[in-house]
Amino acid sequence: MNLTSPEHATKGMETWHGDVHQTLQDFISVQKDTHRDKTESACRRDLRVVDPQHDMERIEKSKDELLDDVYKWILRTQEYAAFTNWDSSGSNCPPRRLLWIKGHAGTGKTMLMIGLIRQLLQQPVTASPKLSFFFCQGTNEALNNATAVLRSLIWLLLLQQPYLISHLLQKYKESGADLFKDQNAFFALSEVFQNMLKDPQLSFIYLAIDALDECAEWRSKLIDLISTSLTLSQNVKWLISSRPEVDLLAALKDSGTNSLIELDTQYLAEPVNIYIDHKLTILKRSFGYNDSVLAEVSREVRKRAENTFLWVALVFKELEEVYGWYAVERIKEMPPGLSELYNHMITRIENERKIKPQDCKTVLVVMSLAFRPLAISELSVLSDLPLDMAETAVKMCGSFLTVANKTVNLIHQSAKDYLEDNFKLRLQAAGPAQGHSEIVRRSTNAMSSMLRRNIYNLDFGFKPKNMIPPDPDPLAPIRYSWQVRALWPGLPHTPQHRTFVRAPPALLLSGCVSYIPSPSTAF
C-alpha cells in the first residue's frame, strides 16, 4: 500500500494550518488560546489531566541539562530513519510503525524521549505529522494510569485536529466530566480514540508514551489498544519507551503488523561517556580537582558506570561535597549498579550524625508512600519534623530525593522501587501499613491543631472564584492532609483497601470545621 507523504498530503492547507514556517510546537500553543464553542471548551477543559508540554519542561528542569550529543545519535540510525519515513513507494528504508526505546532503569530513556519529542515539535507544521505525547510517572498517582495517558493523548490530538472532537461530544453531553473520571473511563475513551483513528480526515500523527512500565493501572489494556490502533489506521505511528520487562514485543507480534523496532539503550556506551565528559567539565571548577585528579575520577567512574546515566549523576552529585583529594577514594566506596548504590546510600544515612538517621528514614517512608510529590511544608507535617529539620533531612537523602520550587519528589522511579522492595529491611520493620497509619495520624493531628473557623477571614457571601489565598497560605502545610490515602494495619496491601480522610475545602473556608475525621471514623 502506498502512502502519501506528509509533504504532499498537506500541500495547499497553509490557510488551515497557518504560516508555512510555523513549527508544530508554535501551532499547538496558538490552538490552546483559540476560542471554541462553549460545550467544546468545557469538554476539552474536563478532559485535560496535565499539559504534556509543561510536564516535559518540568521533568527536563528536574534533571541535568539535555546535551545534544546524548540524544542526537539516534537521529542518524537506520531505525529512526525507518520510523520517520511515511513513504512506502520504492524506499531503501521501508517505513516502520513503532519505535520502542527499551532500557533498564537509569539508562537515559526519558531524556532521549524529550530530545526526540523536541525534534519532532520543531518541524514545520504544514509539512509534518502531528504529535501527541505523555510522560508516565510512577511517583505520582495522577500520572501513572492508562486513563491519564489516553486522556492526555486525546487532549493534544484535539488541539491539533479540532474536528475530531465530534467523536467525543455526544458521550460528553450525556455524562459530563464523569465520562473522564468514573470506573469505566478508560473503556469509554478507548472507543472514542479508535473512532478518531478511523476518521478519514485524520492527519499523519506520532503518538508517544514515555516510561510505559510506570503505568501501574490498566497497562495491559493500553498495550492492547496500541496494538489495535496499528490495524485501524496507516496514519498512526507510536514512539514508546519502557524497561525491558514490559511485554510489548509479544502483544505487537500478535497484532500481525510487523511494526516493531527495538533500540536497547543499555548497550550504548558513547552517550554515557559524553555525559561523563560533561560532568567532569563542571567538576573541574570545584576545589582540588586538578587534571591528575580528574583523570583518575574519569577512569574510576567509567569503570563502574555500566552505561547507566542515573548512576553517573548520583556519583557526581556526591562528589560536589567532596574535596578533590578524596574523590577517588569516595568513588571506590560506591558499588556499580543502581540497587547496590542505593543500598550503600542507606548505609551512609544510618551512619549520619548531623541529624538522627531515623528522622531521615521517616522522611523516606513518607515520600515512598505519598501518592504525589510534596511541598516541603507538607512533608514537615507528614513526617512530624520542624520545617528546617525536614529540609536538612531531604538534603541528607539527596541520593533518593530531589527538590524543585520547594516541592520534594523521589529522584527516579528506581529509587521508589528500591524503597518499596526494601521497606521493612531498611526503613521500617513494621511495614508500609504502619507508615500509612502514621501519615493518617499526623494528618489528623495537624488539621485538628491548625484549622480554625474562617481561617481566610472571608466576608459572608464570598464567591470562591474571586478568592485569593493569603500569602503565606495557612492551609498550605495541610493541603495533602485534606485527602490522605492510607492502608490500615491488618488489611491486605491492595488499592481496594485505601481509605480517605477528607476535610472539604469549602467547609474549611466557610468555617464549618468542627468535625475532623479520626482514624476510627475514616471508613
N, C-alpha and C positions, 0 to 999 in steps of 0.2 A: 504493500500500500504506500503510495507516495503522499507525503505531507507537504503542504505549502509551507515555506519557511516563514518565520515571524516577520521578516522584512517585507515579503510580498503580501502577506496576509493583512498587514497594517497600512499598506500603501493607500493614500487618499483619505486616511482617517485623522489627519492632523487637526482638523477642526474639532473633532470629538476629544482627542487626547491632549490638545494644547500645543505649545511650541515644540517644534521638532527637536530642539536642543535641550528640552526639559528632561531631567533624569526621572527615573521611576520613583526615587525617594521624594523628589520635589512634588511630583504628581500626587502621591499619597498624602503629603502634607496639605496640599490645596484641597483635596477631596474631603479631608476632615472638617474643613470650615464651610463647605458648600451647603447651602440651605436645602433642606428636603421637606417633603410632605410631613406633617406632624406625626402621623402614625409611623411612617418610615423612620423618622428621627427617634421616636420613642423605642421602636423595635431595635434599632442599632445601638441605642444607649443601654437598653436592658441586656442585650446580647454581650456587650463588652465585659471582659474579665480584667484585662490589662492591655495597655497599648504595647504590643511586642517591640516596637521601635524604642520606646522609653525603657523597657525592660532590658533590651540589648545594651543600651547606653549605661544603665546601672551596673549590669554584670561586667561590662568592659572596664568601668572605672574601679570596680572592686578587685580587679586583677591587675597584673603588670601590663605595661604598655604593649599593644599589639604590634609586633615587629613585622614588617612586610615580608622579610625573608623566611619568617617562621610559618607563613601560610601560602605565600605565592608560588612555592614549588609545585603545589597541586595544580595550578593553572597550566603547567607545562606537561602534565601527564596525559597519556592516551585515554585514561579513564574519564578525566574531566572533559576532554575534547568530545568523547562519545556522549557524555551526559548533556552537554550544552548544544549538541548538534540536533537540529529538528528536521533536517532534510535527508530522507532515506533514499533519494534517487541517485544511485551511482557513486555514493561517497566511499572513500577509502576507510572511513571511520564510521561504521553504522551507528545510528543513534541508539542510545540505551535509556531506559525509562526510570531507573532508580539508582542513585549513588549512595551506598551505605559506608559511612566512615565509622569503622569499629576500632576500639582500642580499650585497654584496661584503664582503671582509674588513674587520673592524673597525667594522661598522655597527651593532653592539649586538644581534645576533641572540640570543646566549646569555643576556644579561641580560634580554632580552624574554621568552625562554622560561622563565627562572627565575621571573619575575613571573607569567606565565600559569599555570605549574605550581603555584606557591604559591596562586594564586587558586582553582584547582580543588581543591587539597587542603583548603582551608578551608571547603568546602561541607559541610553536614550529611550524614553517611554514609547515613542512611536515605532521603534524597530525591535523591541524586546518583549519577551514573555513577561507576564505579571509575576508577582512574588508574594506569597503569604507564608508566614513563619511563626514558630512558637518555641520558647525555651522551657522545657520541663525542669522543675526544681524540687527535688525530693525533700528539701528542708522547709518547704512552705506548702501547707496542705491545700491552699487555694490554687496552686500551680502544679500539682503532681497527680492529676487525674485526667482521664481521657475526655471527659466532658469539657474541661477547661481548654484542652488542646483544640477540640473541634470548634468550640465557640470562638476562640481567637482566630483560627484559620478562616472561618466563615466571615468574621468581622472584617478582617483585612481584605478578603476576597470581595466583599460588598463595597468597600471603599473604592476599589479599582474597577469593578464591574457592577455598578449600582442596579442595573436591570435584573440581576439575579435575585434581588430581594422578593420578586414575585413568587418565588418558590417557598418563601418563609412567611409571608404576611398573613395568609389565611389561618395558619396554625397559631400565629401570634395574636390575631384578633380574637380567636376562640379562647386562648389560655392566658394571654398577657405574659408578664415576666416569669410566671411559674413554668412556662414552657422550657426555660433555660435552667431551672433550678430543682425541679422535682425529681423523683427517683427514676423517671423514665426519660429524662432529658437527653441522655446520650443516644438513645434509640430513636427518639423523635428527630433529633438533629442529624443523625446518620441518614435518615430518609430524605431530609431536606438537602443535605450535602450531595447525595447521589443524584438527586433530581437536578441540582445545579450543574453537576459534571456532565449530565446528559443533554443539557441545554445546547441547541445547535449554534447559538451565538457565543458560546464560551470561547474566550481567547486562550492562547497558549499560556500556561501558568506553571511555575515551580511552587511546590508545597514543601516546606522544610520544617523538620522537628529535631531539636537538639535534645540529647540525653533521654532517649526513649526508655531506657532502663529505669529512669527515675519516675516514670508514670506508674504509680502504685495501684491505681484503681482502673479496671477495665482495659488494661494494656492489651490483652489478647484480642479483645473485641476491636480495639483500634487497629491492630495489625491486620485483622481480617478485613477491616474497612479499607485500609491501604491496598491490600491485595485486590479487593473487589474494584476499587477505583481504576486500577490499571486496565481492567477489562471494559470499563464503561466509556472511556474517552481516550483518544490518542493525543489529546491536547494537554495532558497532565503528566508531570514528572515529579518525583519525590527525591528530596535530599534529607537523609536521616543519619544521625549519629547515635551510637549506643556502645555499651560494653558488649563483649563477645557473647555473653550468656543469653542475651535476648535472641529468641529463636525466630529471627526474621527470615533466615535462609529457607527453612522448611516451609513456612507459610507462603512465600513467594514462588517457590518451586511448584507448589500445588496449584498456583493460580494459572500456570501454563503460559505466562507472559515472557519467560526467558529474559528478564529485565534487570537482573541483579548484578551490580558491580561491587566487589568488596575492596576496600582500601584500608589496610591494617596499619594504624599509626604506631604500633608497638615496635615495628622494625625500622623506623625512620630516624636514624641517629643524627643526621645532619641538622634538622631543625632544632633539636635539643642542644647540639653543640653551638649553634648560632645564639641560642638563648643564654647559654653559659657564658659565651664571649660578652654578651650584653651586660650580664650581671657582674662580670669581672671588671668591666669598664666603670661601672658605678662604684664597686667596692674599692677601686683604686683611690677614690677620694677620701677614704677613711684612714685613721691613724694606723701606722705600722704596716701598711700594705704596699711594700716596695715591689719591684719587678721579680725579685727572687721569691718572695712570699707568694705573690700572685701565681707564679709558675707552679709552685707546689700545690696551692689551692686548686688550680685548674686540673692538675693531674689527678688529685685525690677525688674531686667531685666527678670527673668524667668516668673514673674507675667504678664509682658506686651508683651513678645516676640511673642506669638501666632504661634509658630513653623515657624517663618519667619527668615531665615538666614540673609537676607539683613537688616532687621530692627535691628537685633543684631549688625551687622557690622557697621551700621551708628551710633548707640548709642555709641559703644566703640570708634569709630573714634572721636566723640565729647569729650569723657572722656580723650582722650590723651592730651587735652589742659586744663583740669580741675584739680585743686589740690584735693586730696582725700577727704578732709574735706567737699567739696561742691558737691561731686559726686552724692550722693543720691538725694539731692535737684534738681540737674540738670536732673537726670533721671525722677523724678516725674513730671517735666515740659513737658516731651516728651510723647505724646499720643500713645497708641497702634495703629497698622495699618499703612501701608506704606503711603497711601494718607494723612492721618491725620498728620503723621510725616513730610511729605514734606510741608504741609501747615504751620506747626509750624516753619520749617526751613526758609520758605519765610518770615514769620513774623520777624524772627531773622534778616534776611538780611535787611528788611525795617527799623530796629532799629539800623543798623550798623553805627558807627561813624568814623571808620578808613578811609574809602573812602565813596563817595556818594553812597547811595543804588541804585540810578538809573544806575550808572556805572556797578554794579553787575548785575542788571536786563538786561542791554544792552548785556552783555556777555552771559547771559542765553538765550536771544532772538536769538542771532547769533547761539549758539550751538544747540538750538532746531530746527532751520530752516536749518542749514547746511546739505548737503547731504552726508557728510563723516566727520570723525574726522579731527581736525585742528591742525597744528603746532602752537605753541604759538605765533610765529611771524605772521602767517596768521590771528589768532584771534585778534591780536593787530590792524592789518589793518582793518578787517571787523567790529570791534567794535569802531574804531576811538579812541583808547586809547594808550598812551605810553606803551612800552613793559613792564616796571616794574609795571605799574598800572594794566595792563591786567593780569600779573602774580598774583598780590595781589587779584584782583577780583576773579580769579579762586580759590585761596585759601579760600576766604570768602564763595565761593559757593561749598565747599568741600562735602556737602551732595548730590549735584547734578552732580558734575564733578570729573573726575579723570585724572591724568597726568602720562604718561609713555613715556620715551625717548623724552621729550619735545613735546609730542603730547597730545592734550586735547580731551577727549571724555566724553559723558554722562555716569554716573556711572552704569546705568542699564536701560533696556527698560522701566521699570516702571517710572523712572524719566522723560523720554521723554514723556510717556503717560500723566503724571501729568501736565507737562509744556504745552503740546498741549491742554489738556482739560481745563486748567485754564489760557490760554494765555491772553485773554482780561481782565480777572478779576485781575490777579496778576502780569502780565508782561507789557503789552502794550495795552491800551484801544482801540487804532486804529485797532488792529488785525494783523494777520500774513501778510496780503498783504502789509501793511505799513513796516513791518520788512523786507520783501523781497526787497521792493523798496529801502530801506536804504542800504541794502547789495550791491545792484547793484550800487547805487550812490557812496558809499565809494570805491567799487572795481574800478569803472571807474576813480574816482579822484586819487586813488593810482597809477594806471597804468599810467595815464597822467603825474603825477609828478615824478615817479620813473624811467620810461623807458627812455632810450636814444639809439641813434644809436650805433650798435655793442657793446652792453653792456658787452659782454665777451671778447672784444678786440681780436677777432679771425682774423687770417690771411685769405686773399682772397683764395677761393677754398678749404676751410676746409671741412673735412668729419665728419658728426655728430657722426659716430661710434667711431671715435678717440678722441672725445672731452671730456675733463674732466672739469666739472664746477669748478670755483674758490671757495675757502673757506675763508670767508663766501660767500655763493651764493647770489648775489644781487637780483636774481629773486625769492628766496625762500619766502619772505613775500607776494608776489602777485601770487604765484602759483595757489591758489584757484581761484583768480580773472580771470585767463585765461578762466575759464569756470564757470560762475556764472549762477545758475538757479534761476529764480525769478517768483513770482506770482504777477502780477501788480495789483494795486488798481482798483476795479471795475470789475475785471474779476472773474468768478467762481473759487472756490478753487478746481481745478482738475488738474491732471498731464498733460492733453492736453493743458493747457494754460501756461506751463513752457516755458521760453524763454532762449536763450543762448547769452551771451556776450562773445565773444571769440577773444583772440589775439593769433593766431597760433604760437607755439614755434619757428618754422622755420623762421617766419618773425621777431620775436623778436631777434633771434640770428644774423640774417643777417643784421639787422639794418633797415628793412622796417617797421618802427613803426610810420609813420606819421599819420596813421588813427587809432584812438581809438574809438570804437563804443560808442555812447551816448545812454541813455535810449530811446530817441526818435527814434533812428535808429536800435534798437535791434531786432525788429520784422522782 
